[in-house]
Amino acid sequence: MKTLKQLSLPAIVAMFAAGTATAQEAPGIDEKINQAFADFTGPFVSFIFAPFPGTGFPWIVGWLVIAATVFTLYFAFVQLRFFGHAISLVKGDYSDPNDAGEVSHFQALATALSGTVGLGNIAGVAVAVGIGGPGATFWMIVAGLLGMASKFTECTLGVKYRNEYEDGTVSGGPMYYMSKGFNELGLPGGKILAVLFSIFCILGALGGGNMFQANQAHQQIAGIFGQYPGWITGVVFAGIVFAVIVGGLKSIARVTEKVVPFMGIMYVLAAIVIIAMHADQIGWAFGQIFAGAFTGLGVAGGMVGALIQGFRRAAFSNEAGVGSAAIAHSAVRTKEPITEGFVSLLEPFIDTVVICTMTALVIIITQQLIVDPETGLYMLTEDGSGIATVDGNSGVSLTSAAFGSAFSWFPYVLAIAVVLFAFSTMISWSYYGLKAWTYLFGEGHTKELVFKIIFCIFVVIGAAANLGPVIDFSDAAIFAMAVVNVFALYFLMKVVRQELASYASRLKSGEIRKFAD
């Protein structure tokens, strides 16, 4: 059985290249950028995605899933018990405008979602289903539900240990709860973990949160208007991104609170319409999902292949346990850290359980995956790395073809959505990277401006580079953040449980009530 590294990274590259209009980069600057970047990624990527000895299961996926399961049990399924209360908080029922912080619960959620809802929901899900079959959808949902507890844990800590400044701005996230939280508990090594996380966060911001987004946005634009050098798209995007991020978090929040709901609603509504048009196939599609989850239905790697792809794509899509969202949620206006933990648990639900599942259902229900009529099993590609699809589509093009089978014009709408998703992800990750940068080098306008300029330079690099090294670096850098973050969460989760017990008792007694009351 192939390892995840073998199944996902080269296979994804090959599948995207086959199905999307991969730019034929002009010789010169684009090729030089690509080669230099490819030389950098190899050893780092190999380590992060190494499998457990004697298996094809990557240790990093197990690291995240085990953590999510531990937090789910430790907090007694908090994601189910406080789901309704989380919605009330997002609506502003308990919000006091005089509380410290920069943004509302809704704006914090929108900013964090804009960093996760994106190409992972469109291209990543298609890759997972194209390799792991419909069963990958089931494991994506499971991972999303479990991941809600991870997000709850890290975002509660993000608010509790944030720094609040006299000008009203705040800085928070894993680097602060590692250093301050460990110090509070008398534990050694917190500062070292914080520095490591900050370094990985900057790399993740420049990679998965920036270059990968710019790269795929360029592919979509070039697919509509014809091929042209990627650096041109990069320069345009860099200018727009800089115009937004130079205004700080409040500027970012004003953009994301408008763009994210629009993108999400548009995408989900289109999916619902297509599913309704194929209502007679809904039962069959869910049957494929459940059967594939436990048998594999003949896909590469069988059940384990479906499980690996589902868990991996869910983790990359909603980033539960990675720690990135805790940075955005830390800026919320509240005096109760646990409230933002409740709000944040909605994020994996929206991102993975709703949007990712919609994408997978549309691909399955429009029968883009080829089934052998004699055996009822899915047919594999010639190299056996994935499932054969109609017209050989994969990645973004597989999702586009699925939607396009119902609406001939939808691929153009999807191209616009990809560009918007990429843009919103980039501006959110610029904030994550900035806070890691200022943790390492200190606060200050000049220091912040230096990072913002570096970030925009990497927008150009991402649009110009080939997909292979970009996606390698994207996955590895972001998952490296999770290695450090989850390790710290195990030591600090008892602090969250104390916060939860205190808040739950006061909510039950009526001491905490809706602000409007």
Protein Blocks (a to p, Z undefined) as FASTA:
>chain_A
ZZfklmmmmmmmmmmmmmmccddddehjkmmmmmmmmmmmmmmmmmmmpccehiabdfkl
mmmmmmmmmmmmmnoomllmmmmmmmmmmnopmccfkbgcjbdfklmmmmmmmmmgcjkl
mmmmmmmmmmnommlmmmmmmmmmmmmmmmmmmmmmmmmmpccdfkopacedjklmmmmm
mmmnopghklmmmmmmmmmmmmmmmmmmmmmmmmmmmmmmmmmnopadfklmmmmmmmmm
mmmmmnojmlmmmmmmmmmmmmmmmmmmmmmmmmmmmmmmmmmmmmmmmmmmmnonopah
ijmlmmmmmmmmmmmmnoponlmmmmmmmmpccfbfklmmmmmmmmmmmmmmmmmmmmmm
mmmmnopaccdfknopacddfkopaccdehhiahjllmmmmmmmmmmklmmmmmmmmmmm
mmmmmmmmmmmmmmmmmmmnopafklmmmmmmmmmmmmmmmmmpcfklmmmmmmmmmmmm
mmmmmmmmmmmmmmmmmmmmmmmmmmmnomaccfkZZ
